[in-house]
Amino acid sequence: FRSGADQDLGDSSRVIAFASADGLGLPERDYYFRQDAKSKEIRKTYLKHLQTMLELLGDSAPRARTEAARIMEMETSLAQATLTVVERRDPNKLHHKLTRAQFAALAPNFPWDIYFDGIGLSGLRELNVTEPAFFRRAGLLVKTHGMDDWKPYRRGRIVKAAEPYLPKSFEQARLE
């Protein structure tokens, strides 16, 4: 997920905290579910890309293949609870102002107090949650998936974010 501040969708004179879905490696949710030949090929290529990136980080080919599959599984599960591109165009589908307690109840297995304290928002009382179903799903994944699933997923997200700063071999793999 990502968090930040933006204009309150219900009161344009205010700026409030937002929590939004994030964490997919493919451009949008439907890439994970379309069943046409091109979409299947894109997923296959993306899985290979994940494996290559993990190998560049030093994983053996068998480990990278296993971890790439875990990343894809986690992303697919998160994608199931993510709005489509068309749904995201409707501001009413993105406007869910919740109290901090209501938000925490969506994913009670996540340490929200530690998170909000860590980003300097210990006094946060309300926020807009663009996709509550995503946070419910993420909370379920925190409860049902152990560190053996989360570590590869986080590594995949970190390497994606760090790609511009990594050696040229990472850039070449991304371009391929």
N, C-alpha and C positions, 0 to 999 in steps of 0.2 A: 504494500500500500504506500501511498505518499500522503503527506500532510503539508499544510501551508495556510495562507490567509488569502481570502478573496472577498469580493463584494457579496453581501448577504442577498440571496436570491429573493427573499421576502421583504427586504427593506434596503433599497439601494443607497441609503445614507450611511450604512454601516459596513464595516469590514469585519468578518468573523473567521474563526478557524474552520478549516475544511479537512476532511479525511476522505480520500478517494481510492478506488481500486487501482492497482498497479501490479507489476510483477510478471507480466507475460513477455516472453521473448519474441513471439510472432507479432505482427502489427496489430492485430485485433482478434477478439474471441472466436469469430467464425472460421479463422484459419485452422482451428483445432477440430472442427466438426464437419466441415464440408466433405462430401464423399466423392466428388468428381476426381478424375485422374490427376489433374493439375494440382489440386489441393493435397492429395495423397503424396504426390511427388515433393511438394513444398515441405510437408512434415518430415518426410524421409531425409531430405536434404538438410533441414534444420537439425534433426537428430544427429546426423553425421557432423554438422558444424559444432554442435555441443561437444561431441566426442573429441573432435580435433582440438578445440579450445582447452579441454581438460588435459589432453595429451601434452599440449604446449606448456601447461602448468606443471607437468612432470608426472602425471598419472600413466600407468601402464595402459596399453590398449584395452585389455579386458576390463580393468577397473573403470576406465573412461567410458566404455560402452555401457557398463552397468549404471554408472552415475548419470550419464546422459539420459538413460531411460527413466531414472528416478526424477530427474529435472522435468522431463516431458510429462510424466505422470502428475507431478505437483502442479505444473502450469495448466494442464488440461483440467484438473479438478478446480482450480481457481477460475479458469475460463468459464466453467459451467455456471458460475454465479456472477458473471460479469455481463453488463448490459451490451447489447449489440451497438454497432455504429449508429444505426437508425434510432434506437431507443435513447442514446446519449444526446441526440439533437433536441429532445423534448426537455426543456428546463424543469417541467413539473416532475419528471422522473428522477431528477438529480437533487430535488429540494426536500431534504429530510433533516430538519433542525431537531437535534436531540440534546438532552442534558448529558453531561459527562457520565452520569450513572446509567442512563439509557444506552449510551454508546458502549460502555464497558459491558453491559449485559448481552450485547450482540456476540461478543467474543470473550467470555469470562475467564478463559484459560490463558489469556495474554496479559502480561503485567503492565496494564495501562498506567497505573500511578508512576511506576518507574520510568516508563516511556515519556509521559508528559513532564515529569520533573526533569528528565534528561534533556528535553528540548526547550526548557525554560517556561513551560506552561503549567506550573503546579497549581495555579489559581483558575485554570480553565473551568468554566461552568457550562458552556454550551458550544456546539459546533454543528456544521452541516456535514452530514454523511451522505455522499453522493450515491453510494450503492450499498445499502444495509445488508442485502443478501450476500454480497462479497465478504463482508466482515463476519457474518454468521458462518460462512463456509471456511474462511481462514481460521476462525476460532475452533471449528470442528477439526480442521487439519492439525492444529496445534495439539489438540487432545488425542487424536488417533494416530498421528505419525511421529515417530521418534527422531532423534538426532541423526540417525543414519539416512533419513530422507531429507531432513532440513539442511544438513551441511552441504550436500551437493547442490541443492537448490540455491542456497545463499552464495556458494562459490560461483555458480553460473551467473547470478545477478551481479556480483562484484566484478567478475571479469568483463561482463558486458559494459558496465559503467566505466571500467578502467581502460578499455580498449584503446582510446586515443593516446594513452600514456605508456602503453606496453611496447615491447620490441616489434619491429616491422613484421615478423612472422605472424603475429596476432592480427595485424591489419590485413595482411595477405589472406589469411584464413577467412576473415570477415568478408572481404571482397569476393572470394570464391563462393 
